[in-house]
Amino acid sequence: MDETLATAAEHAAVDTAGLSGLKFSKGHGTGNDFVLIADPNGALSVTPEQAAALCDRHRGIGGDGLIRAVPSRLLPEGAALLAAHPEAEWFMDYRNGDGSLSEMCGNGVRVFVHFLIAEGLADLPAGESLTIGTRAGVKTVVRTAAGYAVDMGPWEFIFPGEATARAMDSLVSADGLEVARPALSVSMGNPHTVVALAEIAELDATDLFRAPHVDPLPPHGTNVEFVVPSEPLVHDGVGTVTMRVHERGVGETLSCGTGACAAAVAIRHWAGQGAPDVWKVAVPGGVVGVKFFVAADGHEHVELSGPAVIVASGTLS
């Protein structure tokens, strides 16, 4: 068993009696699922071990991660954002399924806002926006007819170098692939390494139970996306790719929002001049939209769009 997954399994044995009576919800964005808890007074203290136990799919509620909704002013990371963004009332305190802290999650952002609305903690009519705090900075979320669209902020390459000269910066090995594949590492506020594969059969044959080996590994680890461009790549001005992902601290998930953005960044970069700014990324859990635009700060930002669903609510016994 992968060391990270083994650690998560050990954590899952931790008694969560200290959280007895805690109200929770379960939600997902294109199959990327989360346990969500509201903490409007900042009174909850959930340990990494307890988070892993809650996210365990056999002995807990089950989820790719745990999201705590807490006022930004009650967390050091949130309070630091309020000086420049006083409108960011709520902070998305996110942990991976193994209990480790993560900067943010693109699908999780949408589900987080949907949870705030469902809990009566925020009001967001269709077409209006809400600003929230994350460990990757503030994110602006617009409610749409089909779900939510999130300004994920600017993207950047993880390793230094001229973007115009960059093609690949690392090699990735994974079970099911006979040889290591070249890859490109992209930051969306959290780290990603993108590998292009030639065909769907190759994607299906890749075994993502164990974490792929990445060399060189980004400083804080990385999520790894395996992507197959469609043929043709562009239809009616929209690029289309199919993706699977191994998430850092989780394992393979049905979807990864920041990973979909990173995949679009890499394929668009490899496609060269004339590549579109609008993309559809098919993941095992559905389809998300990715759009590139120049924001008021002069930088190119990435917008992620897709659905968010709350499937259940309950109380820990």
TORKOL-4160 file (C-alpha; in steps of 0.2 Angstrom, whole numbers, padded with zeros to 4 digits, m for minus):
317
<pt num="1" X="0000" Y="0000" Z="0000"/>
<pt num="2" X="0006" Y="0018" Z="m0004"/>
<pt num="3" X="0014" Y="0026" Z="0012"/>
<pt num="4" X="0002" Y="0040" Z="0011"/>
<pt num="5" X="m0013" Y="0029" Z="0010"/>
<pt num="6" X="m0007" Y="0017" Z="0023"/>
<pt num="7" X="m0005" Y="0033" Z="0035"/>
<pt num="8" X="m0023" Y="0038" Z="0031"/>
<pt num="9" X="m0029" Y="0020" Z="0035"/>
<pt num="10" X="m0020" Y="0021" Z="0052"/>
<pt num="11" X="m0028" Y="0038" Z="0055"/>
<pt num="12" X="m0045" Y="0031" Z="0051"/>
<pt num="13" X="m0044" Y="0020" Z="0066"/>
<pt num="14" X="m0043" Y="0035" Z="0078"/>
<pt num="15" X="m0059" Y="0037" Z="0089"/>
<pt num="16" X="m0069" Y="0052" Z="0084"/>
<pt num="17" X="m0079" Y="0052" Z="0100"/>
<pt num="18" X="m0073" Y="0070" Z="0103"/>
<pt num="19" X="m0083" Y="0075" Z="0088"/>
<pt num="20" X="m0099" Y="0067" Z="0094"/>
<pt num="21" X="m0114" Y="0077" Z="0090"/>
<pt num="22" X="m0106" Y="0087" Z="0076"/>
<pt num="23" X="m0117" Y="0092" Z="0062"/>
<pt num="24" X="m0110" Y="0088" Z="0045"/>
<pt num="25" X="m0115" Y="0088" Z="0026"/>
<pt num="26" X="m0108" Y="0078" Z="0012"/>
<pt num="27" X="m0106" Y="0086" Z="m0005"/>
<pt num="28" X="m0097" Y="0084" Z="m0021"/>
<pt num="29" X="m0092" Y="0093" Z="m0037"/>
<pt num="30" X="m0092" Y="0081" Z="m0052"/>
<pt num="31" X="m0088" Y="0066" Z="m0040"/>
<pt num="32" X="m0075" Y="0075" Z="m0030"/>
<pt num="33" X="m0083" Y="0073" Z="m0013"/>
<pt num="34" X="m0081" Y="0081" Z="0004"/>
<pt num="35" X="m0087" Y="0081" Z="0021"/>
<pt num="36" X="m0092" Y="0099" Z="0026"/>
<pt num="37" X="m0094" Y="0106" Z="0043"/>
<pt num="38" X="m0099" Y="0124" Z="0049"/>
<pt num="39" X="m0089" Y="0132" Z="0063"/>
<pt num="40" X="m0096" Y="0150" Z="0064"/>
<pt num="41" X="m0089" Y="0153" Z="0081"/>
<pt num="42" X="m0072" Y="0145" Z="0077"/>
<pt num="43" X="m0074" Y="0133" Z="0091"/>
<pt num="44" X="m0070" Y="0117" Z="0083"/>
<pt num="45" X="m0053" Y="0109" Z="0083"/>
<pt num="46" X="m0052" Y="0095" Z="0071"/>
<pt num="47" X="m0035" Y="0085" Z="0072"/>
<pt num="48" X="m0027" Y="0078" Z="0056"/>
<pt num="49" X="m0031" Y="0061" Z="0063"/>
<pt num="50" X="m0049" Y="0065" Z="0065"/>
<pt num="51" X="m0051" Y="0073" Z="0048"/>
<pt num="52" X="m0043" Y="0057" Z="0040"/>
<pt num="53" X="m0056" Y="0046" Z="0051"/>
<pt num="54" X="m0071" Y="0056" Z="0045"/>
<pt num="55" X="m0065" Y="0055" Z="0027"/>
<pt num="56" X="m0062" Y="0036" Z="0028"/>
<pt num="57" X="m0074" Y="0027" Z="0016"/>
<pt num="58" X="m0077" Y="0012" Z="0026"/>
<pt num="59" X="m0076" Y="0018" Z="0045"/>
<pt num="60" X="m0081" Y="0036" Z="0042"/>
<pt num="61" X="m0092" Y="0047" Z="0032"/>
<pt num="62" X="m0081" Y="0046" Z="0017"/>
<pt num="63" X="m0073" Y="0060" Z="0006"/>
<pt num="64" X="m0058" Y="0066" Z="m0004"/>
<pt num="65" X="m0057" Y="0080" Z="0009"/>
<pt num="66" X="m0064" Y="0089" Z="0024"/>
<pt num="67" X="m0070" Y="0107" Z="0023"/>
<pt num="68" X="m0073" Y="0118" Z="0038"/>
<pt num="69" X="m0082" Y="0134" Z="0035"/>
<pt num="70" X="m0075" Y="0147" Z="0048"/>
<pt num="71" X="m0075" Y="0166" Z="0048"/>
<pt num="72" X="m0059" Y="0173" Z="0040"/>
<pt num="73" X="m0056" Y="0184" Z="0056"/>
<pt num="74" X="m0055" Y="0168" Z="0067"/>
<pt num="75" X="m0040" Y="0161" Z="0057"/>
<pt num="76" X="m0023" Y="0168" Z="0056"/>
<pt num="77" X="m0022" Y="0164" Z="0037"/>
<pt num="78" X="m0040" Y="0172" Z="0035"/>
<pt num="79" X="m0036" Y="0187" Z="0045"/>
<pt num="80" X="m0021" Y="0191" Z="0035"/>
<pt num="81" X="m0032" Y="0192" Z="0019"/>
<pt num="82" X="m0045" Y="0204" Z="0027"/>
<pt num="83" X="m0034" Y="0219" Z="0026"/>
<pt num="84" X="m0035" Y="0219" Z="0007"/>
<pt num="85" X="m0051" Y="0209" Z="0005"/>
<pt num="86" X="m0063" Y="0214" Z="0019"/>
<pt num="87" X="m0077" Y="0206" Z="0009"/>
<pt num="88" X="m0070" Y="0189" Z="0011"/>
<pt num="89" X="m0080" Y="0185" Z="0027"/>
<pt num="90" X="m0079" Y="0166" Z="0026"/>
<pt num="91" X="m0063" Y="0155" Z="0025"/>
<pt num="92" X="m0062" Y="0138" Z="0017"/>
<pt num="93" X="m0052" Y="0128" Z="0029"/>
<pt num="94" X="m0047" Y="0112" Z="0019"/>
<pt num="95" X="m0039" Y="0096" Z="0023"/>
<pt num="96" X="m0035" Y="0082" Z="0011"/>
<pt num="97" X="m0042" Y="0064" Z="0014"/>
<pt num="98" X="m0026" Y="0060" Z="0024"/>
<pt num="99" X="m0029" Y="0074" Z="0036"/>
<pt num="100" X="m0015" Y="0085" Z="0029"/>
<pt num="101" X="m0018" Y="0104" Z="0026"/>
<pt num="102" X="m0020" Y="0109" Z="0007"/>
<pt num="103" X="m0020" Y="0126" Z="m0001"/>
<pt num="104" X="m0037" Y="0124" Z="m0009"/>
<pt num="105" X="m0047" Y="0114" Z="m0020"/>
<pt num="106" X="m0056" Y="0120" Z="m0036"/>
<pt num="107" X="m0071" Y="0108" Z="m0035"/>
<pt num="108" X="m0071" Y="0110" Z="m0016"/>
<pt num="109" X="m0073" Y="0129" Z="m0018"/>
<pt num="110" X="m0089" Y="0127" Z="m0027"/>
<pt num="111" X="m0096" Y="0114" Z="m0015"/>
<pt num="112" X="m0090" Y="0126" Z="m0001"/>
<pt num="113" X="m0101" Y="0140" Z="m0007"/>
<pt num="114" X="m0116" Y="0129" Z="m0011"/>
<pt num="115" X="m0114" Y="0123" Z="0008"/>
<pt num="116" X="m0114" Y="0141" Z="0014"/>
<pt num="117" X="m0130" Y="0145" Z="0005"/>
<pt num="118" X="m0138" Y="0129" Z="0011"/>
<pt num="119" X="m0134" Y="0132" Z="0029"/>
<pt num="120" X="m0140" Y="0150" Z="0028"/>
<pt num="121" X="m0123" Y="0157" Z="0031"/>
<pt num="122" X="m0122" Y="0167" Z="0014"/>
<pt num="123" X="m0135" Y="0173" Z="0001"/>
<pt num="124" X="m0130" Y="0172" Z="m0017"/>
<pt num="125" X="m0143" Y="0175" Z="m0031"/>
<pt num="126" X="m0139" Y="0169" Z="m0048"/>
<pt num="127" X="m0127" Y="0180" Z="m0057"/>
<pt num="128" X="m0120" Y="0188" Z="m0041"/>
<pt num="129" X="m0103" Y="0184" Z="m0033"/>
<pt num="130" X="m0096" Y="0179" Z="m0017"/>
<pt num="131" X="m0077" Y="0181" Z="m0011"/>
<pt num="132" X="m0070" Y="0168" Z="0000"/>
<pt num="133" X="m0053" Y="0166" Z="0008"/>
<pt num="134" X="m0042" Y="0151" Z="0005"/>
<pt num="135" X="m0024" Y="0146" Z="0009"/>
<pt num="136" X="m0021" Y="0150" Z="m0009"/>
<pt num="137" X="m0028" Y="0168" Z="m0007"/>
<pt num="138" X="m0045" Y="0175" Z="m0010"/>
<pt num="139" X="m0057" Y="0167" Z="m0023"/>
<pt num="140" X="m0072" Y="0175" Z="m0031"/>
<pt num="141" X="m0087" Y="0163" Z="m0035"/>
<pt num="142" X="m0101" Y="0168" Z="m0047"/>
<pt num="143" X="m0117" Y="0158" Z="m0046"/>
<pt num="144" X="m0123" Y="0152" Z="m0063"/>
<pt num="145" X="m0138" Y="0143" Z="m0070"/>
<pt num="146" X="m0128" Y="0127" Z="m0071"/>
<pt num="147" X="m0118" Y="0129" Z="m0054"/>
<pt num="148" X="m0104" Y="0140" Z="m0050"/>
<pt num="149" X="m0089" Y="0148" Z="m0059"/>
<pt num="150" X="m0074" Y="0152" Z="m0049"/>
<pt num="151" X="m0060" Y="0164" Z="m0053"/>
<pt num="152" X="m0045" Y="0153" Z="m0048"/>
<pt num="153" X="m0033" Y="0167" Z="m0050"/>
<pt num="154" X="m0017" Y="0167" Z="m0061"/>
<pt num="155" X="m0007" Y="0151" Z="m0066"/>
<pt num="156" X="0011" Y="0150" Z="m0066"/>
<pt num="157" X="0025" Y="0137" Z="m0070"/>
<pt num="158" X="0032" Y="0129" Z="m0054"/>
<pt num="159" X="0050" Y="0128" Z="m0060"/>
<pt num="160" X="0059" Y="0144" Z="m0066"/>
<pt num="161" X="0063" Y="0147" Z="m0084"/>
<pt num="162" X="0056" Y="0156" Z="m0099"/>
<pt num="163" X="0038" Y="0150" Z="m0103"/>
<pt num="164" X="0040" Y="0152" Z="m0122"/>
<pt num="165" X="0055" Y="0140" Z="m0122"/>
<pt num="166" X="0047" Y="0127" Z="m0110"/>
<pt num="167" X="0040" Y="0111" Z="m0116"/>
<pt num="168" X="0043" Y="0098" Z="m0101"/>
<pt num="169" X="0052" Y="0100" Z="m0085"/>
<pt num="170" X="0050" Y="0083" Z="m0077"/>
<pt num="171" X="0048" Y="0064" Z="m0079"/>
<pt num="172" X="0033" Y="0054" Z="m0072"/>
<pt num="173" X="0033" Y="0035" Z="m0069"/>
<pt num="174" X="0016" Y="0026" Z="m0065"/>
<pt num="175" X="0010" Y="0009" Z="m0064"/>
<pt num="176" X="0004" Y="0003" Z="m0081"/>
<pt num="177" X="0015" Y="0014" Z="m0091"/>
<pt num="178" X="0030" Y="0005" Z="m0098"/>
<pt num="179" X="0042" Y="0020" Z="m0098"/>
<pt num="180" X="0043" Y="0037" Z="m0089"/>
<pt num="181" X="0034" Y="0051" Z="m0098"/>
<pt num="182" X="0039" Y="0069" Z="m0099"/>
<pt num="183" X="0028" Y="0082" Z="m0090"/>
<pt num="184" X="0025" Y="0100" Z="m0086"/>
<pt num="185" X="0022" Y="0107" Z="m0068"/>
<pt num="186" X="0010" Y="0120" Z="m0066"/>
<pt num="187" X="0004" Y="0130" Z="m0050"/>
<pt num="188" X="m0014" Y="0134" Z="m0048"/>
<pt num="189" X="m0011" Y="0140" Z="m0030"/>
<pt num="190" X="m0007" Y="0121" Z="m0027"/>
<pt num="191" X="0005" Y="0111" Z="m0037"/>
<pt num="192" X="0001" Y="0100" Z="m0052"/>
<pt num="193" X="0012" Y="0090" Z="m0064"/>
<pt num="194" X="0003" Y="0086" Z="m0081"/>
<pt num="195" X="0007" Y="0071" Z="m0092"/>
<pt num="196" X="0000" Y="0070" Z="m0110"/>
<pt num="197" X="m0005" Y="0053" Z="m0116"/>
<pt num="198" X="m0008" Y="0048" Z="m0134"/>
<pt num="199" X="m0025" Y="0039" Z="m0133"/>
<pt num="200" X="m0039" Y="0034" Z="m0121"/>
<pt num="201" X="m0033" Y="0016" Z="m0120"/>
<pt num="202" X="m0017" Y="0021" Z="m0113"/>
<pt num="203" X="m0026" Y="0032" Z="m0100"/>
<pt num="204" X="m0037" Y="0018" Z="m0095"/>
<pt num="205" X="m0022" Y="0006" Z="m0093"/>
<pt num="206" X="m0013" Y="0018" Z="m0081"/>
<pt num="207" X="m0015" Y="0012" Z="m0063"/>
<pt num="208" X="m0016" Y="0027" Z="m0051"/>
<pt num="209" X="m0018" Y="0017" Z="m0035"/>
<pt num="210" X="m0001" Y="0021" Z="m0030"/>
<pt num="211" X="0006" Y="0039" Z="m0031"/>
<pt num="212" X="0016" Y="0042" Z="m0048"/>
<pt num="213" X="0034" Y="0045" Z="m0046"/>
<pt num="214" X="0039" Y="0063" Z="m0052"/>
<pt num="215" X="0057" Y="0068" Z="m0055"/>
<pt num="216" X="0061" Y="0082" Z="m0050"/>
<pt num="217" X="0047" Y="0083" Z="m0037"/>
<pt num="218" X="0040" Y="0101" Z="m0034"/>
<pt num="219" X="0045" Y="0107" Z="m0016"/>
<pt num="220" X="0028" Y="0103" Z="m0008"/>
<pt num="221" X="0024" Y="0087" Z="m0018"/>
<pt num="222" X="0012" Y="0087" Z="m0032"/>
<pt num="223" X="m0005" Y="0081" Z="m0040"/>
<pt num="224" X="m0002" Y="0072" Z="m0056"/>
<pt num="225" X="m0014" Y="0073" Z="m0071"/>
<pt num="226" X="m0014" Y="0061" Z="m0086"/>
<pt num="227" X="m0022" Y="0069" Z="m0100"/>
<pt num="228" X="m0028" Y="0064" Z="m0118"/>
<pt num="229" X="m0031" Y="0078" Z="m0130"/>
<pt num="230" X="m0047" Y="0075" Z="m0141"/>
<pt num="231" X="m0046" Y="0073" Z="m0160"/>
<pt num="232" X="m0048" Y="0086" Z="m0166"/>
<pt num="233" X="m0042" Y="0095" Z="m0151"/>
<pt num="234" X="m0053" Y="0111" Z="m0155"/>
<pt num="235" X="m0071" Y="0110" Z="m0161"/>
<pt num="236" X="m0081" Y="0126" Z="m0163"/>
<pt num="237" X="m0068" Y="0136" Z="m0154"/>
<pt num="238" X="m0068" Y="0125" Z="m0138"/>
<pt num="239" X="m0053" Y="0113" Z="m0134"/>
<pt num="240" X="m0057" Y="0096" Z="m0126"/>
<pt num="241" X="m0047" Y="0084" Z="m0116"/>
<pt num="242" X="m0050" Y="0069" Z="m0105"/>
<pt num="243" X="m0041" Y="0068" Z="m0089"/>
<pt num="244" X="m0038" Y="0056" Z="m0074"/>
<pt num="245" X="m0029" Y="0062" Z="m0058"/>
<pt num="246" X="m0019" Y="0056" Z="m0043"/>
<pt num="247" X="m0022" Y="0069" Z="m0029"/>
<pt num="248" X="m0008" Y="0072" Z="m0017"/>
<pt num="249" X="m0014" Y="0066" Z="0000"/>
<pt num="250" X="m0029" Y="0057" Z="m0007"/>
<pt num="251" X="m0026" Y="0045" Z="m0021"/>
<pt num="252" X="m0036" Y="0044" Z="m0037"/>
<pt num="253" X="m0052" Y="0055" Z="m0037"/>
<pt num="254" X="m0066" Y="0056" Z="m0049"/>
<pt num="255" X="m0062" Y="0075" Z="m0052"/>
<pt num="256" X="m0050" Y="0088" Z="m0048"/>
<pt num="257" X="m0054" Y="0106" Z="m0052"/>
<pt num="258" X="m0037" Y="0114" Z="m0050"/>
<pt num="259" X="m0030" Y="0099" Z="m0059"/>
<pt num="260" X="m0042" Y="0102" Z="m0074"/>
<pt num="261" X="m0036" Y="0120" Z="m0074"/>
<pt num="262" X="m0018" Y="0114" Z="m0074"/>
<pt num="263" X="m0022" Y="0101" Z="m0088"/>
<pt num="264" X="m0029" Y="0115" Z="m0099"/>
<pt num="265" X="m0014" Y="0126" Z="m0095"/>
<pt num="266" X="m0002" Y="0113" Z="m0101"/>
<pt num="267" X="m0011" Y="0107" Z="m0116"/>
<pt num="268" X="m0015" Y="0125" Z="m0122"/>
<pt num="269" X="0004" Y="0129" Z="m0120"/>
<pt num="270" X="0009" Y="0113" Z="m0130"/>
<pt num="271" X="m0004" Y="0117" Z="m0143"/>
<pt num="272" X="0005" Y="0134" Z="m0146"/>
<pt num="273" X="m0001" Y="0150" Z="m0154"/>
<pt num="274" X="m0019" Y="0150" Z="m0159"/>
<pt num="275" X="m0025" Y="0138" Z="m0145"/>
<pt num="276" X="m0042" Y="0142" Z="m0138"/>
<pt num="277" X="m0046" Y="0151" Z="m0122"/>
<pt num="278" X="m0061" Y="0140" Z="m0118"/>
<pt num="279" X="m0059" Y="0122" Z="m0114"/>
<pt num="280" X="m0070" Y="0107" Z="m0108"/>
<pt num="281" X="m0061" Y="0094" Z="m0097"/>
<pt num="282" X="m0069" Y="0077" Z="m0095"/>
<pt num="283" X="m0065" Y="0068" Z="m0079"/>
<pt num="284" X="m0072" Y="0051" Z="m0073"/>
<pt num="285" X="m0085" Y="0061" Z="m0063"/>
<pt num="286" X="m0092" Y="0073" Z="m0077"/>
<pt num="287" X="m0086" Y="0088" Z="m0086"/>
<pt num="288" X="m0080" Y="0105" Z="m0080"/>
<pt num="289" X="m0077" Y="0121" Z="m0090"/>
<pt num="290" X="m0060" Y="0130" Z="m0090"/>
<pt num="291" X="m0058" Y="0148" Z="m0097"/>
<pt num="292" X="m0043" Y="0159" Z="m0098"/>
<pt num="293" X="m0045" Y="0178" Z="m0097"/>
<pt num="294" X="m0035" Y="0194" Z="m0093"/>
<pt num="295" X="m0040" Y="0201" Z="m0076"/>
<pt num="296" X="m0040" Y="0218" Z="m0070"/>
<pt num="297" X="m0023" Y="0215" Z="m0062"/>
<pt num="298" X="m0016" Y="0213" Z="m0079"/>
<pt num="299" X="m0012" Y="0194" Z="m0076"/>
<pt num="300" X="m0020" Y="0180" Z="m0086"/>
<pt num="301" X="m0032" Y="0171" Z="m0074"/>
<pt num="302" X="m0041" Y="0154" Z="m0075"/>
<pt num="303" X="m0060" Y="0152" Z="m0072"/>
<pt num="304" X="m0067" Y="0135" Z="m0067"/>
<pt num="305" X="m0085" Y="0131" Z="m0069"/>
<pt num="306" X="m0096" Y="0116" Z="m0065"/>
<pt num="307" X="m0109" Y="0109" Z="m0053"/>
<pt num="308" X="m0110" Y="0107" Z="m0034"/>
<pt num="309" X="m0122" Y="0096" Z="m0025"/>
<pt num="310" X="m0126" Y="0093" Z="m0007"/>
<pt num="311" X="m0131" Y="0074" Z="m0005"/>
<pt num="312" X="m0134" Y="0072" Z="0013"/>
<pt num="313" X="m0133" Y="0080" Z="0030"/>
<pt num="314" X="m0132" Y="0072" Z="0047"/>
<pt num="315" X="m0125" Y="0072" Z="0065"/>
<pt num="316" X="m0110" Y="0061" Z="0071"/>
<pt num="317" X="m0115" Y="0048" Z="0083"/>
